[in-house]
Amino acid sequence: MTAIDNSELFASLGIGAAQAGSTKPNDKLLQEDFLELMVAQLKNQDPMKPMESGDFLGDIAQFGTVSGIQDLQESFASLSDSIYSNQALQAASLVDRNVLVPLDRGVLPSGGALNGVVELPTSTSQLTVSIHDGAGALVRQISLGAQAAGSPHFQWDGRLDDGSYANPGVYQVRAEAIINGETTALNPRIEASVRSVTLGGAGQGLQLELDQLGSVDFSQAKQIL
């Protein structure tokens, strides 16, 4: 069988030379292109060796797969936008509320207390929370005694060992427990006030702006108080 050149093929499909040489990237195969190529294959097949029905059905299935993937991608994009919008609404409702977030510092408000919990993976004979100032100096040590596994709460009202009160502000918080006879550092979760919500840029999620403590990812707010 004599093969026809590209110009004849495009003419048989009703495609002009200008369209064939369009600015569309030549590595992109659209649905229309797929159908045109299939029609061209049927028109120009060797009559002595017609296209097998199985091959034809395979091409149809491939076309359906390509179309289905495109539809699926559009659906996922729409779902992602919907989820993001819902998260934004949820996060906005947190403004002026308190959340528990994993931080190593907390705020002692004027006339108030610094609150938090300690993530305790197993029981301990002694749990201790230490409060340090900005320079790292110890200002108060809170003994919580024996505790079962869980999230025991702690509170510092600002009182110092001499009975006076510390100045309001940001303080470092450290926790440790005696587990199996060894002293183990633990991760505290600090109660913090949400001041605003920021929509993150590309590749970033929603950010919660905390009072005096900077920002944390929305997903880090494990509990709303």
C-alpha positions in Angstrom: 0.0 0.0 0.0 1.3 3.5 -0.9 1.5 5.8 2.1 0.2 9.3 1.6 2.3 12.3 2.8 1.4 14.5 5.7 -0.3 17.2 3.6 -2.7 14.6 2.1 -3.4 13.2 5.5 -4.2 16.6 7.0 -6.3 17.4 3.9 -8.3 14.2 4.3 -9.0 15.1 7.9 -10.0 18.7 6.9 -7.0 20.2 8.7 -5.2 23.0 6.9 -1.4 23.5 6.9 -1.7 26.5 9.2 -3.6 24.4 11.8 -1.1 21.6 11.6 1.7 24.0 12.3 -0.1 25.8 15.1 1.6 27.0 18.2 0.1 24.2 20.3 3.0 22.2 21.9 3.7 19.1 19.8 4.0 17.0 23.0 0.4 17.5 23.9 -2.3 15.1 22.6 -5.8 16.5 23.0 -9.0 14.6 22.7 -9.7 16.0 19.2 -6.2 15.0 18.1 -6.8 11.5 19.3 -10.0 11.1 17.4 -8.4 12.6 14.2 -5.5 10.1 14.4 -7.9 7.2 14.9 -10.0 8.2 11.9 -6.8 8.6 9.8 -5.7 5.2 10.9 -9.0 3.7 9.8 -9.0 5.5 6.4 -5.4 4.6 5.5 -5.2 1.0 6.8 -4.1 -1.7 4.4 -7.3 -3.4 3.0 -5.4 -6.7 3.0 -4.6 -6.3 6.7 -7.5 -4.4 8.3 -7.2 -3.2 11.8 -8.0 -5.9 14.3 -11.2 -5.3 16.3 -9.2 -5.9 19.5 -6.7 -3.1 18.6 -9.6 -0.8 17.7 -11.3 -1.4 21.0 -8.0 -0.9 22.7 -7.7 2.5 21.1 -11.2 3.4 22.2 -10.5 2.3 25.7 -7.3 4.4 25.7 -9.2 7.4 24.6 -11.8 6.8 27.3 -9.0 6.6 29.9 -7.4 9.9 28.8 -10.8 11.6 28.9 -11.6 10.1 32.3 -8.3 11.2 33.7 -8.9 14.8 32.6 -12.3 14.8 34.2 -10.9 13.3 37.3 -8.2 16.0 37.5 -10.8 18.7 37.2 -12.9 17.1 39.9 -10.0 16.9 42.3 -9.1 20.5 41.6 -12.7 21.5 42.4 -12.7 19.3 45.6 -9.3 20.8 46.7 -10.7 24.4 46.3 -13.8 23.4 48.3 -11.8 21.8 51.1 -9.5 24.9 51.3 -12.5 27.3 51.5 -14.0 25.2 54.3 -10.7 25.2 56.2 -10.6 29.0 55.8 -14.0 29.4 57.3 -13.2 27.1 60.2 -9.9 28.9 60.9 -11.6 32.3 60.8 -14.0 31.1 63.6 -10.9 30.6 65.8 -10.1 34.3 66.0 -10.1 35.5 69.7 -10.3 31.9 70.9 -7.6 29.8 72.5 -6.0 26.7 71.0 -3.5 24.2 72.2 -0.4 24.1 70.0 3.0 22.4 70.3 5.3 25.2 71.4 8.3 25.5 73.8 7.1 29.0 74.9 4.0 30.6 76.2 2.5 33.9 77.3 2.0 35.0 80.8 -0.8 37.6 80.5 -1.2 40.5 82.9 -3.4 39.2 85.8 -3.7 35.8 84.2 -1.8 32.5 83.9 0.2 30.5 81.5 -1.5 27.2 80.7 -0.7 24.1 78.8 -0.6 20.3 78.8 2.3 17.8 78.5 2.1 14.9 76.1 3.0 11.9 78.4 3.4 8.6 76.4 3.5 6.5 79.5 3.1 6.8 83.3 5.7 8.5 85.3 6.7 8.8 89.0 7.5 12.4 88.6 6.5 15.0 86.0 8.1 18.5 86.2 7.4 21.7 84.2 10.1 24.4 84.2 9.5 28.0 83.3 12.5 30.1 82.0 12.9 33.7 81.1 14.1 35.0 77.8 17.7 34.6 78.8 17.1 30.9 79.7 17.2 31.5 83.5 14.9 29.3 85.6 12.2 31.4 87.2 9.8 28.7 88.4 9.6 24.9 88.6 6.2 23.2 88.8 6.1 19.7 90.2 3.1 17.6 89.0 4.1 14.4 90.8 3.1 11.0 89.6 1.0 11.0 86.4 -0.6 8.4 84.2 -0.1 8.4 80.5 -2.1 11.1 78.7 -2.1 14.9 78.7 -1.9 16.2 82.2 -2.6 20.0 82.6 -0.3 22.5 84.1 -0.7 26.2 85.0 1.7 29.0 86.1 0.1 32.1 87.6 3.3 34.1 87.5 4.2 33.6 91.1 7.9 33.3 91.8 9.6 31.3 94.6 9.9 34.4 96.8 6.1 35.1 96.6 6.4 38.0 94.1 5.0 37.9 90.6 6.9 37.8 87.3 6.3 40.4 84.7 3.8 39.6 81.9 5.4 38.4 78.7 6.8 35.4 76.8 8.5 32.6 78.8 10.1 29.4 77.7 8.4 26.1 78.9 10.2 22.8 79.3 8.8 19.5 80.6 10.5 16.3 81.7 9.5 13.1 83.4 11.1 10.2 85.1 10.3 7.2 82.9 11.8 3.8 83.7 14.2 5.4 86.0 15.5 7.9 83.4 14.8 11.6 83.0 13.0 12.1 79.6 12.3 15.5 77.9 8.7 15.8 76.8 6.8 18.1 74.4 4.4 20.6 76.0 1.4 22.0 74.2 0.8 25.6 75.1 -2.6 27.4 75.3 -2.4 30.4 73.0 -4.8 33.1 71.8 -5.5 33.3 68.1 -5.4 36.9 66.8 -5.8 36.4 63.1 -5.8 33.9 60.2 -3.5 34.2 57.2 -4.1 32.4 53.9 -0.8 30.8 53.0 0.9 31.2 49.6 1.7 28.5 47.0 2.4 25.2 48.8 1.4 26.6 52.2 -1.7 26.0 54.2 -3.7 28.3 56.5 -1.6 30.0 59.2 -2.8 31.0 62.7 -1.3 34.2 64.0 -0.9 33.8 67.8 -0.7 36.5 70.4 3.0 37.3 70.9 4.0 33.8 69.7 4.2 34.1 66.0 2.3 31.9 63.5 1.7 28.1 63.4 0.1 25.9 60.7 -3.7 25.5 61.1 -3.2 21.7 61.3 -1.1 22.1 64.5 -4.1 23.3 66.5 -5.0 20.0 68.0 -7.6 21.3 70.5 -9.9 24.4 70.6 -10.6 25.7 74.1 
